[in-house]
Amino acid sequence: MADRGEPDIPPRNMKKHNIIIGFKDDEKSNRTVPRNRLLMRHMEKLFKVKIDFLLDQFGEVLYPEQWISECQGRPYYYTVVQKQQPPPIEDANMDPDYIGDASVFVENVPVNVDAISMEAWLKTGIQSETSQIEKMRNHLAKGMATVRGIEAKLQEVPFLDVDADNEKDAAEARKEIAQLLEKEILLWEKKILKRRKILNEFEFQAKNMPIQLEVFEVNQLNNTNTWLCQFDNAKAKLASKLCRKPDWAEYKLALFQKGFMGEDDSPPLVLFGRRTEFPIEYEEDQRIVNMRLVRVCRRRHGQGSYVHELDNEIRVTKNWYYRGDFRLGKRHGAGKCDYWHGKYTGEFVDDCERDTSGHATLLYADSSGWKGGVGRALQHSLSLIQGNEYAMGGPHGQGELSFADGSSYRGEMHNGTVLGKGVYKDAHTGTSAGTFRQGMLNGDKCVVHGRTTGMDKYGGYIQEGTFLNDALHRKGRLTFPKPTPPPTTLASALDSKEQEKAPDGKEEGKWVHFLTPLYFSSVSICFFFDKYMF
């Protein structure tokens, strides 16, 4: 390969140098490109992709400014590396679907980055987005380029052809031209000094701009921190520029190092560009950190309202409208959310419905509802990409569930399923109290107050004992009490003592479990007793 220390001077016979370039593992894509066509606009037009750099067969990187001078012909060949798509802009203030508070966060920052280094890295990026600094840098670069051009002309003065009668007059003419060029250089140098002074003042103001930085969240899984960055109200436009800045990955950082044994502190160093390299002492002290994955964004944070709409979806699908508290762009805290299938009012944690206070409400489209605890037990490992993506909230814990037909359940639920102790009051058939599993009575000390047409003179019936899959199992009791209101709690059902024996005087017996419906006619119940129980 060509020596990297040589100046980038292209060879004279550029057209005779043909370079083999193509995509990786695709020989059909190989193209023979003349050296004088190794320009970005021609290469992207030829391969129809955005090109970042080229790789030779030894894995050495060649950037666009190196292609003409350093690419070689056969037997060398080069692979096209496509430019990665920049991350999408995340600025809550630019989101038309959101109205509310927002804050600037710096995410995916390595944990060993301290506040001083973080501030230096941010302020270096801020300088490139400050219009005054950028404008003065361009003026300074143009002035320096003009001086270089004048100096090049000054070097050619001794060889200029001038109209003169003799050599002495020609020398005098060249001397006058040289003096004029030197005066012009002096004028431009004064302009450059003035522009450099103004630029230093602007950069000094940017370096001393107050920024409040604090570690907002620690990610133990990725070993990174999320920093909260707060600006003055006058710098709101600057904050928007930082969130839209696409080249944060090009800013390299060497950490601040405190002096040892009376030595001076070593300040952090920030460099820009892929080809820039830190001094060797920074590498020896292991002060260089990888900042390529760091992102600066403004997320929904605080009070606000948000309309979530999926692309290419109509409004009756999984869209929702939320108003309440946000944290790091997610629903977190007290809020209300209207879904396509119902409405939830209560607490949110990490964008999921979670409320352990017992005061949350869920109203469904079929007019049924739940008031109580809301959540879901973790039944899988967290996703590395989406986190707990399958854990949307449902009835979980103590509460009361009401149905469209007037029925209700008061007690424990788990992951949206009736599980635990509770009382189910059916609008038509009666009340069941005890321990439920998968929505059916299963356990000891369960009570069923039933209402059937044939037993109205006894006020229905009461079943007490051990239940299995919603039916009495082993030992139990059947009574026909006087008309009394059904119990509303499990305790009142178990403590009820107002019972009256059946007309035949039979009350207790041993039970076997038949897989028959729980509520059947009075005739079959009496026959069931007489034939099998006693």
C-alpha positions as CSV (number, residue, x, y, z in Angstrom):
1,M,0.0,0.0,0.0
2,A,1.1,3.6,-0.5
3,D,2.9,5.3,2.4
4,R,0.4,7.2,4.5
5,G,3.0,9.9,5.2
6,E,3.2,11.0,1.5
7,P,1.2,14.0,0.3
8,D,-2.1,13.2,-1.5
9,I,-0.7,13.9,-5.0
10,P,-2.4,11.9,-7.7
11,P,-0.3,10.2,-10.3
12,R,0.0,11.8,-13.8
13,N,-1.3,8.8,-15.7
14,M,-4.5,8.6,-13.8
15,K,-6.6,7.1,-16.7
16,K,-4.2,4.2,-17.0
17,H,-4.9,3.1,-13.4
18,N,-8.1,0.9,-13.2
19,I,-9.3,0.0,-9.7
20,I,-11.4,-3.1,-9.0
21,I,-14.3,-2.2,-6.6
22,G,-17.4,-4.2,-5.6
23,F,-19.6,-5.4,-2.8
24,K,-18.5,-8.0,-0.3
25,D,-19.0,-11.7,-1.3
26,D,-20.5,-10.6,-4.7
27,E,-18.1,-10.9,-7.6
28,K,-20.8,-10.0,-10.1
29,S,-20.9,-6.5,-8.6
30,N,-17.2,-5.8,-9.3
31,R,-16.6,-2.8,-11.4
32,T,-13.4,-1.4,-13.0
33,V,-13.2,2.2,-12.1
34,P,-10.6,4.6,-13.6
35,R,-8.7,6.5,-10.9
36,N,-9.9,9.9,-12.1
37,R,-13.5,8.7,-11.5
38,L,-12.8,7.8,-7.8
39,L,-15.0,10.7,-6.6
40,M,-17.9,10.3,-4.2
41,R,-20.6,11.5,-6.6
42,H,-19.5,9.1,-9.4
43,M,-19.1,6.1,-7.0
44,E,-22.5,6.5,-5.4
45,K,-24.1,6.9,-8.9
46,L,-22.3,3.8,-10.1
47,F,-23.1,1.5,-7.1
48,K,-26.5,3.2,-6.3
49,V,-25.8,3.3,-2.5
50,K,-24.5,5.8,0.0
51,I,-20.8,4.9,0.5
52,D,-19.0,5.4,3.8
53,F,-15.5,4.1,2.9
54,L,-13.6,1.3,1.0
55,L,-11.9,-1.7,2.5
56,D,-9.0,-3.5,0.8
57,Q,-8.5,-7.3,1.0
58,F,-6.3,-6.8,4.1
59,G,-9.0,-4.9,6.0
60,E,-7.4,-1.4,5.7
61,V,-9.9,1.5,5.6
62,L,-9.6,4.1,2.8
63,Y,-11.8,7.2,3.2
64,P,-13.0,9.3,0.2
65,E,-10.2,11.8,0.5
66,Q,-7.7,8.9,0.1
67,W,-9.2,7.1,-2.9
68,I,-7.5,9.0,-5.8
69,S,-4.0,8.9,-4.3
70,E,-3.9,5.6,-2.5
71,C,-6.1,3.1,-4.3
72,Q,-4.0,0.6,-6.4
73,G,-4.7,-1.5,-9.4
74,R,-4.5,-5.3,-9.7
75,P,-4.0,-7.5,-7.8
76,Y,-5.6,-5.2,-5.2
77,Y,-9.4,-5.0,-5.0
78,Y,-11.7,-3.0,-2.8
79,T,-15.0,-3.6,-1.0
80,V,-17.7,-0.9,-0.7
81,V,-19.0,-0.3,2.8
82,Q,-22.4,1.4,2.9
83,K,-23.0,4.4,5.1
84,Q,-25.2,3.5,8.0
85,Q,-28.5,5.2,8.3
86,P,-28.4,8.0,10.9
87,P,-30.6,7.3,13.9
88,P,-34.1,8.9,13.7
89,I,-34.5,12.3,15.3
90,E,-36.1,12.1,18.7
91,D,-37.4,15.5,19.6
92,A,-40.7,15.6,21.5
93,N,-41.2,19.3,20.6
94,M,-41.2,18.3,16.9
95,D,-43.8,15.6,17.4
96,P,-47.3,16.8,16.2
97,D,-49.0,14.1,18.3
98,Y,-47.6,15.4,21.6
99,I,-48.4,18.4,23.7
100,G,-46.6,18.9,27.0
101,D,-43.3,19.0,28.9
102,A,-40.0,17.6,27.4
103,S,-36.4,17.4,28.5
104,V,-33.1,16.8,26.8
105,F,-31.3,13.5,27.7
106,V,-27.9,12.0,26.7
107,E,-28.4,8.3,26.5
108,N,-26.0,5.3,26.3
109,V,-23.2,7.1,28.0
110,P,-20.5,4.7,29.4
111,V,-20.5,4.6,33.2
112,N,-16.9,5.8,33.6
113,V,-17.7,9.2,32.0
114,D,-17.6,11.9,34.7
115,A,-19.5,15.2,34.7
116,I,-16.5,17.3,33.6
117,S,-15.8,15.0,30.6
118,M,-19.5,14.9,29.7
119,E,-19.7,18.7,29.8
120,A,-16.6,19.1,27.6
121,W,-18.0,16.6,25.0
122,L,-21.3,18.3,24.9
123,K,-19.9,21.8,24.6
124,T,-17.6,20.8,21.7
125,G,-20.6,19.7,19.8
126,I,-22.5,22.8,20.8
127,Q,-19.8,25.0,19.2
128,S,-20.4,23.5,15.8
129,E,-24.1,24.2,16.1
130,T,-23.7,27.8,17.2
131,S,-24.3,30.0,14.2
132,Q,-21.9,32.7,15.2
133,I,-19.0,30.3,15.7
134,E,-19.8,28.4,12.5
135,K,-19.9,31.6,10.5
136,M,-16.7,32.9,11.9
137,R,-14.9,29.6,11.3
138,N,-15.9,29.7,7.7
139,H,-14.6,33.3,7.4
140,L,-11.4,32.2,9.0
141,A,-11.0,29.2,6.7
142,K,-11.6,31.4,3.6
143,G,-9.0,34.0,4.8
144,M,-6.4,31.3,5.4
145,A,-7.1,29.8,2.0
146,T,-6.7,33.2,0.4
147,V,-3.3,33.7,2.1
148,R,-2.1,30.3,0.8
149,G,-3.1,31.2,-2.7
150,I,-1.3,34.5,-2.5
151,E,1.8,32.8,-1.1
152,A,1.7,30.4,-4.0
153,K,1.6,33.3,-6.5
154,L,4.5,34.9,-4.6
155,Q,6.7,31.8,-5.1
156,E,6.0,32.0,-8.9
157,V,7.0,35.7,-9.2
158,P,10.7,35.0,-10.0
159,F,9.6,33.0,-13.0
160,L,7.0,35.5,-14.4
161,D,7.2,36.8,-17.9
162,V,7.0,40.6,-17.8
163,D,7.2,43.3,-20.5
164,A,10.6,44.9,-20.1
165,D,13.4,46.1,-22.3
166,N,16.1,44.5,-20.4
167,E,16.7,42.1,-17.6
168,K,17.2,44.8,-15.0
169,D,13.8,46.4,-15.8
170,A,12.2,42.9,-15.6
171,A,13.7,42.3,-12.2
172,E,12.3,45.7,-10.9
173,A,8.9,44.8,-12.3
174,R,9.0,41.4,-10.5
175,K,10.1,43.1,-7.3
176,E,7.1,45.5,-7.4
177,I,4.7,42.6,-8.0
178,A,6.3,40.7,-5.0
179,Q,5.9,43.8,-2.8
180,L,2.3,44.2,-3.7
181,L,1.6,40.5,-2.9
182,E,3.4,40.8,0.4
183,K,1.3,43.8,1.3
184,E,-1.8,41.9,0.4
185,I,-0.6,39.0,2.6
186,L,-0.1,41.4,5.5
187,L,-3.6,42.8,5.1
188,W,-5.1,39.3,5.1
189,E,-3.1,38.3,8.1
190,K,-4.5,41.3,10.0
191,K,-8.0,40.2,9.0
192,I,-7.3,36.6,10.1
193,L,-6.0,37.8,13.5
194,K,-9.2,39.9,14.0
195,R,-11.4,37.0,13.0
196,R,-9.5,34.6,15.2
197,K,-9.9,36.9,18.1
198,I,-13.7,37.1,17.5
199,L,-13.9,33.4,17.1
200,N,-12.0,32.9,20.4
201,E,-14.5,35.1,22.2
202,F,-17.5,33.2,20.8
203,E,-15.8,29.8,21.7
204,F,-15.1,31.2,25.2
205,Q,-18.8,32.1,25.7
206,A,-19.8,28.6,24.5
207,K,-17.4,26.9,26.9
208,N,-18.7,28.9,29.8
209,M,-22.4,28.5,28.9
210,P,-24.2,27.1,32.0
211,I,-25.4,23.6,31.6
212,Q,-26.9,21.5,34.3
213,L,-25.9,17.8,34.1
214,E,-26.9,15.0,36.3
215,V,-27.1,11.2,36.1
216,F,-30.8,10.5,35.7
217,E,-30.9,6.7,35.3
218,V,-28.4,3.9,35.5
219,N,-28.8,0.9,33.2
220,Q,-27.1,-2.1,34.9
221,L,-27.8,-4.4,31.9
222,N,-25.9,-2.3,29.4
223,N,-23.5,-0.7,31.9
224,T,-24.5,2.8,30.8
225,N,-25.9,6.0,32.2
226,T,-28.6,8.4,31.0
227,W,-27.8,12.0,31.7
228,L,-30.4,14.8,32.1
229,C,-29.2,18.0,30.4
230,Q,-30.9,21.3,31.3
231,F,-30.4,24.6,29.4
232,D,-31.6,28.1,30.0
233,N,-34.9,29.1,28.4
234,A,-32.9,31.4,26.0
235,K,-31.1,28.3,24.6
236,A,-34.3,26.4,23.5
237,K,-33.3,26.7,19.8
238,L,-29.9,25.4,20.6
239,A,-31.4,22.4,22.4
240,S,-33.4,21.6,19.2
241,K,-30.2,21.8,17.1
242,L,-28.4,19.3,19.4
243,C,-31.2,16.8,19.1
244,R,-31.2,17.0,15.3
245,K,-27.4,16.9,15.1
246,P,-26.5,13.8,13.0
247,D,-22.7,13.5,13.6
248,W,-22.5,12.9,17.4
249,A,-20.8,9.6,16.7
250,E,-17.8,11.4,15.2
251,Y,-16.9,13.2,18.5
252,K,-14.2,11.3,20.4
253,L,-13.6,11.7,24.1
254,A,-10.6,11.3,26.4
255,L,-11.6,11.5,30.0
256,F,-10.6,14.0,32.6
257,Q,-7.8,12.8,34.9
258,K,-7.1,14.2,38.3
259,G,-3.5,15.1,39.2
260,F,-1.6,12.7,41.4
261,M,0.8,13.7,44.2
262,G,0.5,17.5,43.5
263,E,0.5,17.2,39.7
264,D,-1.8,19.4,37.6
265,D,-5.2,18.0,36.5
266,S,-5.3,16.8,33.0
267,P,-8.4,18.2,31.3
268,P,-10.6,16.1,29.0
269,L,-9.8,16.1,25.2
270,V,-12.5,16.0,22.5
271,L,-11.6,15.4,18.9
272,F,-13.8,15.4,15.8
273,G,-13.5,13.2,12.7
274,R,-12.8,9.5,11.9
275,R,-9.1,10.1,11.0
276,T,-8.2,12.1,14.1
277,E,-6.1,10.3,16.7
278,F,-5.3,11.0,20.3
279,P,-1.8,11.5,21.6
280,I,-0.1,8.3,22.7
281,E,-0.2,9.3,26.4
282,Y,-4.0,9.3,26.4
283,E,-4.0,5.7,25.1
284,E,-1.4,4.6,27.7
285,D,-3.5,6.1,30.5
286,Q,-6.6,4.3,29.1
287,R,-8.6,7.5,29.1
288,I,-10.2,7.1,25.7
289,V,-13.9,5.9,25.8
290,N,-16.2,4.8,23.0
291,M,-18.9,7.4,22.5
292,R,-20.2,6.2,19.1
293,L,-23.5,4.9,20.6
294,V,-24.3,8.0,22.6
295,R,-27.5,9.8,21.6
296,V,-28.7,13.2,22.4
297,C,-32.5,13.4,22.3
298,R,-35.5,15.3,23.8
299,R,-38.1,13.0,25.2
300,R,-41.6,13.4,26.7
301,H,-40.9,14.1,30.3
302,G,-43.4,15.5,32.8
303,Q,-47.1,16.3,32.2
304,G,-48.5,16.0,28.7
305,S,-51.0,14.3,26.3
306,Y,-50.1,12.0,23.4
307,V,-52.0,10.4,20.6
308,H,-50.4,7.1,19.4
309,E,-51.3,6.1,15.9
310,L,-49.8,3.2,14.0
311,D,-48.8,3.7,10.4
312,N,-51.1,2.3,7.7
313,E,-53.7,1.6,10.3
314,I,-57.3,2.9,10.6
315,R,-58.5,4.4,13.9
316,V,-60.4,1.4,15.2
317,T,-57.2,-0.6,15.5
318,K,-54.5,-0.5,18.3
319,N,-54.4,3.3,18.6
320,W,-54.7,5.1,21.9
321,Y,-54.8,8.5,23.5
322,Y,-53.0,9.2,26.8
323,R,-52.9,12.2,29.2
324,G,-50.9,12.2,32.3
325,D,-47.3,11.8,33.5
326,F,-44.3,10.8,31.3
327,R,-40.8,9.7,32.2
328,L,-38.0,9.3,29.6
329,G,-40.6,9.2,26.8
330,K,-42.7,6.5,28.4
331,R,-46.0,6.7,30.3
332,H,-45.0,6.6,34.0
333,G,-47.1,7.9,36.9
334,A,-50.8,8.8,37.2
335,G,-52.7,9.1,33.9
336,K,-55.7,8.2,31.8
337,C,-55.5,6.2,28.6
338,D,-58.3,5.6,26.1
339,Y,-57.8,2.4,24.0
340,W,-59.7,1.0,21.1
341,H,-61.1,-1.7,23.4
342,G,-61.7,0.4,26.6
343,K,-60.4,2.9,29.1
344,Y,-57.9,2.8,31.9
345,T,-57.4,5.3,34.8
346,G,-54.6,4.7,37.3
347,E,-50.8,4.4,37.6
348,F,-48.4,3.5,34.8
349,V,-44.9,2.1,35.2
350,D,-42.5,1.9,32.2
351,D,-45.3,2.4,29.7
352,C,-47.5,-0.5,31.3
353,E,-50.5,-0.3,33.5
354,R,-49.4,-1.0,37.1
355,D,-51.4,0.1,40.1
356,T,-51.0,-1.6,43.5
357,S,-53.1,1.0,45.4
358,G,-56.3,-0.7,44.5
359,H,-58.0,2.5,43.1
360,A,-57.4,1.9,39.4
361,T,-60.3,1.4,37.0
362,L,-60.7,-0.5,33.8
363,L,-63.8,0.1,31.6
364,Y,-64.3,-2.2,28.6
365,A,-66.2,-1.7,25.5
366,D,-68.9,-4.3,26.5
367,S,-69.7,-2.1,29.5
368,S,-68.0,-4.4,32.0
369,G,-65.3,-3.0,34.3
370,W,-62.8,-3.5,37.1
371,K,-61.9,-1.4,40.1
372,G,-58.9,-2.4,42.1
373,G,-55.3,-3.5,41.6
374,V,-53.9,-3.6,38.0
375,G,-50.7,-5.3,36.9
376,R,-49.3,-8.6,35.6
377,A,-46.8,-11.0,37.0
378,L,-43.5,-11.4,35.1
379,Q,-43.8,-14.8,33.2
380,H,-40.7,-14.5,30.9
381,S,-37.3,-13.0,30.8
382,L,-37.0,-9.3,29.7
383,S,-36.4,-8.7,26.0
384,L,-33.1,-7.0,25.2
385,I,-34.8,-4.8,22.7
386,Q,-38.3,-4.1,24.0
387,G,-37.9,-4.9,27.7
388,N,-41.1,-6.3,29.2
389,E,-43.0,-6.1,25.9
390,Y,-45.7,-8.7,26.8
391,A,-46.7,-7.2,30.2
392,M,-49.7,-4.9,29.5
393,G,-51.7,-4.5,32.6
394,G,-54.9,-6.3,33.6
395,P,-56.9,-7.0,36.7
396,H,-54.4,-8.1,39.3
397,G,-54.8,-8.1,43.1
398,Q,-57.8,-7.1,45.2
399,G,-60.7,-5.4,43.5
400,E,-64.3,-5.6,42.1
401,L,-65.2,-6.8,38.7
402,S,-68.6,-5.9,37.2
403,F,-70.2,-7.5,34.1
404,A,-72.6,-6.2,31.5
405,D,-75.5,-8.4,32.7
406,G,-75.3,-7.0,36.3
407,S,-73.2,-9.8,37.8
408,S,-70.1,-8.9,39.9
409,Y,-67.1,-10.4,41.5
410,R,-65.3,-9.0,44.5
411,G,-62.0,-10.5,45.6
412,E,-58.6,-11.5,44.2
413,M,-57.5,-11.8,40.6
414,H,-54.2,-12.8,39.1
415,N,-53.1,-11.7,35.5
416,G,-56.7,-11.1,34.5
417,T,-58.0,-14.4,35.9
418,V,-60.1,-15.0,38.9
419,L,-57.7,-16.7,41.3
420,G,-57.9,-16.5,45.1
421,K,-60.6,-15.8,47.7
422,G,-63.6,-13.8,46.6
423,V,-67.4,-13.6,46.2
424,Y,-69.1,-14.0,42.8
425,K,-72.7,-12.6,42.6
426,D,-74.6,-13.8,39.6
427,A,-77.5,-11.6,38.5
428,H,-79.7,-14.7,37.8
429,T,-78.5,-17.8,39.6
430,G,-77.1,-16.7,43.0
431,T,-73.9,-16.1,44.9
432,S,-70.7,-18.1,45.2
433,A,-68.1,-17.4,47.9
434,G,-64.8,-19.1,48.7
435,T,-61.5,-19.9,46.9
436,F,-61.5,-19.7,43.1
437,R,-59.1,-21.2,40.6
438,Q,-59.4,-20.4,36.9
439,G,-62.8,-18.8,37.6
440,M,-64.3,-21.9,39.4
441,L,-64.7,-22.8,43.1
442,N,-61.8,-25.0,44.2
443,G,-61.0,-25.4,47.9
444,D,-62.4,-25.8,51.4
445,K,-65.0,-23.7,53.2
446,C,-66.8,-22.7,50.0
447,V,-70.4,-21.5,50.0
448,V,-73.0,-21.3,47.2
449,H,-76.3,-19.5,47.7
450,G,-78.4,-20.7,44.7
451,R,-81.8,-19.5,43.4
452,T,-84.0,-22.0,41.4
453,T,-87.6,-21.9,40.4
454,G,-88.7,-25.0,42.3
455,M,-87.4,-24.0,45.7
456,D,-88.8,-20.5,46.1
457,K,-90.8,-21.5,49.3
458,Y,-87.4,-22.3,50.9
459,G,-85.6,-19.3,49.5
460,G,-83.3,-21.3,47.2
461,Y,-80.6,-23.5,48.6
462,I,-77.1,-23.3,50.2
463,Q,-74.2,-25.6,49.4
464,E,-71.3,-25.6,51.9
465,G,-68.1,-27.7,52.0
466,T,-65.2,-28.6,49.7
467,F,-65.5,-27.8,46.0
468,L,-63.6,-29.1,43.0
469,N,-64.2,-27.4,39.6
470,D,-67.3,-25.6,40.8
471,A,-69.0,-28.7,42.3
472,L,-69.2,-30.2,45.8
473,H,-66.5,-32.8,46.4
474,R,-66.3,-35.4,49.2
475,K,-68.1,-34.0,52.3
476,G,-70.6,-31.1,52.2
477,R,-73.9,-29.8,53.4
478,L,-77.1,-28.8,51.5
479,T,-79.7,-26.7,53.3
480,F,-83.0,-25.0,52.3
481,P,-83.1,-21.9,54.5
482,K,-85.8,-19.3,54.9
483,P,-85.7,-16.5,52.4
484,T,-82.7,-14.4,53.3
485,P,-80.6,-11.9,51.3
486,P,-77.4,-13.5,49.8
487,P,-74.1,-12.7,51.4
488,T,-71.9,-10.0,50.1
489,T,-68.6,-11.1,51.6
490,L,-66.9,-14.4,52.2
491,A,-66.9,-13.9,56.0
492,S,-70.7,-13.3,56.1
493,A,-71.3,-16.4,54.0
494,L,-69.2,-18.7,56.3
495,D,-70.7,-17.2,59.5
496,S,-74.3,-17.6,58.4
497,K,-76.2,-19.8,60.9
498,E,-79.8,-19.2,60.0
499,Q,-80.5,-22.6,58.4
500,E,-83.6,-24.8,58.4
501,K,-83.7,-28.5,57.7
502,A,-85.3,-29.9,54.6
503,P,-88.8,-31.3,54.9
504,D,-87.4,-34.9,55.1
505,G,-85.0,-33.9,57.9
506,K,-81.9,-34.9,55.9
507,E,-79.1,-32.4,56.0
508,E,-75.6,-33.8,55.9
509,G,-73.9,-36.5,53.9
510,K,-70.8,-37.6,52.0
511,W,-70.4,-36.3,48.4
512,V,-68.8,-37.7,45.3
513,H,-67.8,-35.5,42.4
514,F,-69.9,-35.8,39.3
515,L,-69.0,-33.5,36.3
516,T,-72.5,-32.1,36.1
517,P,-73.6,-28.5,36.0
518,L,-73.6,-26.6,39.2
519,Y,-77.2,-25.2,39.0
520,F,-79.9,-27.7,38.1
521,S,-83.6,-28.2,39.0
522,S,-84.9,-29.0,42.5
523,V,-86.3,-32.3,41.4
524,S,-83.0,-33.7,40.3
525,I,-81.3,-32.4,43.5
526,C,-83.7,-34.2,45.8
527,F,-83.5,-37.4,43.7
528,F,-79.7,-37.1,43.8
529,F,-79.8,-37.0,47.6
530,D,-82.2,-39.9,48.1
531,K,-80.6,-42.2,45.7
532,Y,-76.9,-41.7,46.2
533,M,-76.1,-39.9,49.5
534,F,-78.0,-41.6,52.3
